[in-house]
Amino acid sequence: MLRTHRLKWGLTQQDLAALVPRIGHNRVSCVERKKRPPNAREILAYQVIFGVLSEKIFPGLVSDVEDALAGNAYRLHQKLMKSKSEQAARKRLFLEAVMARAAKRARRRSK
């Protein structure tokens, strides 16, 4: 969707590269063609430039990260089930909240 947003405003890859700190137009091309993932600085810059959340610009990337994160949170939660410590219980509560947020976002994506 990066290319779609760029073209909507009539920007070239060079124009966009001039706006984003420390990148060149080749980098914009690579990100648009999914040859390279955007880094955090680029994701934040594109959000500011286009005024939309990263999930609207990079829906596949955000979805992949959320899915992987939810799986990792689940595995860590399962590992912590072996411990009865207060710290482990606090971590489990936190991870349950993380998994609930991920599930809620996944439900919104599927609609």
N, C-alpha and C positions, 0 to 999 in steps of 0.2 A: 504493500500500500504506500510505501515511501514514494515511489515513482508517481503514483496517482496523485498524491498530495502535492508533489513538486510541480507536476504538469498543470494541475488545477490553477495554480498561481502563475504559470508561465515562466517558471524558473528553470534555468539550465543546471546541469550538474555542477558547473563551475560557479554559478550563482550560489547554489546551496553550500558548496565547499567554502566559499568566501564567508558565509555566515557562521559555519560551525568551526569552533576553535581547533586549530592544528590538524586539519585534514585537507586532502586534495581531491580533485574531481574524480580521480581513479578510485579513491576510497568510496565515494558516493556510488559510483557505478558498481563496485563489488558488493556493497550492501544491498543496493536495489536488486541485483541479480542473484542474491542469496549465496554469493561465493564466499562471503565473510560475514559473520554476525556483527551487528553494531556493538560498540563498547558502551559503557555506562555514560560517558561524557556525550557521545553522539545521541543516545536515546533521550537524554535530558534536553539536549539542544533541539532535537526535532520536536519534542513536546512543546517547547517554548515557541519555536518558529511557527509551527502550524496550529498551536492552541488546542491540540487534542492529546488525549492520553496515549501512552505507548501501545496499549492493547489495540488501538485503532490504526496505528501505523505499522506495527509488527505483530499482528494477531497470532500467527503461527509460533513465533518465538516466545511470546508471553505464555501461550498455551503449553508449549513444551516445557518451559521453566516451571510453571505451576504444577504440571503433572509430575515432573521429576521431584520437585520439592515435597509434594504431598506423599509420594512414595517413600522418600527419605524420612519424612516426619513419622510416618507409620512404622517404619522399621526401627527407628530410634525409640518410639513409644513402646513397641513390643519388647525391645531390649531392656527398657527401664522397668518393665512389669516385674522383673526378677527382684528388684530392690524395694524394700519397704521403708526406705529413708524418707525423711521430710523433703529433702532436696529432690529426690527422684519423683516424689508425688507432685511437687511444684512444677517440675519439668514436664511431667505427663499432662498436667492441666494446660500448660502453655502449648504443648504440641497438639492437644485436642482442639484448642482454639485455632491453631494454624490449619489443621486439617478441615475444620468446619468452614473457615474462610475460603479455602481452596475448593471445597465441595460446592459452596454457594456460588462462587465465580464460575465453576464448571457448569452448573445448572443454568446460569444466566447465558453462558456462551452457547449452550445447546438449544436455546429457544429461538 
